[in-house]
Amino acid sequence: MTFRAACRVGVSLWLMLAPACAGDAPARSAAEIMDILMWNRELVGGPFELTDQTGHTRTERDFRGKLMLVYFGFTYCPDICPTDLQAIGLALDKLGSNAASVQPLFITVDPERDTAEHLAQYVPMFHPRLIGLTGSPEAIRRAADAYKVYYAKVPLGKAADDYTVDHTAFIYLMDRDGNYLGFFPPGTTADRMAEIIRPRLGEPAR
C-alpha cells in the first residue's frame, strides 16, 4: 500500500473533526483542503517563525537537512493529540539511531493557553526530541494556512477560557528541504510511521 493510499483511511475521521464553525475557520471547505493534501494541488508547508518551549525563535530553516514530522494540535486536547504525539515518539524510538535524522514538531493551535512555559512541561512527556512551537495568533494562523490546517475555537461555557479547539489532526511528513511528502492520518500506528519513514532516511537533500 502506498503512503497516500494508506492516508485515505483517515479521511472520514478528519471530516468529522472539521465542522463548519464561525469565527476563524478557513474559507475553504474540508473537501477542498483534503484534495490539496491528497494530490499536491498546491504547495503544502512553508516559512514560519515561532517560539519553542525554551523561549527561542525557531524557523523552518533550522531543520533543513532533516526529515520533519509536523503536527498541529493543542495541549488541552483530551485524546487525539496525546495519542498521535505518543505514536510519533514511539516511531522515533523504533528508528533507533536513525531518528537523529528526523525532527518532530508540535505546533499549537491554541497559543493563548499554550505558552512556551506550558509547552516546556508538556512536550517532554512524549519524546525528548519533540519541539513544541507557539507564537502570536497571527503567526500560528500563517503556519496553519501554509500547511493547510483547519482549526477554530469552540466556546464551551461563558468564561473566556472555557473553550476547546476543533482542528485537523494530520502528521505531515516533510523532506530534508522542507517539501511535502504526505501525511499520516489520525490513529496511525508507530510501526506504520516507522515503516514509511525508514526508506526516506537515505535520501539526500537536494
Beta strands, then each sheet from edge to edge (+ up, - down):
strand 1: 49-52
strand 2: 57-59
strand 3: 67-73
strand 4: 102-108
strand 5: 131-134
strand 6: 151-155
strand 7: 163-167
strand 8: 171-174
strand 9: 180-184
sheet 1: 2+ 1- 5+ 4+ 3+ 8- 9+
sheet 2: 6+ 7-
end
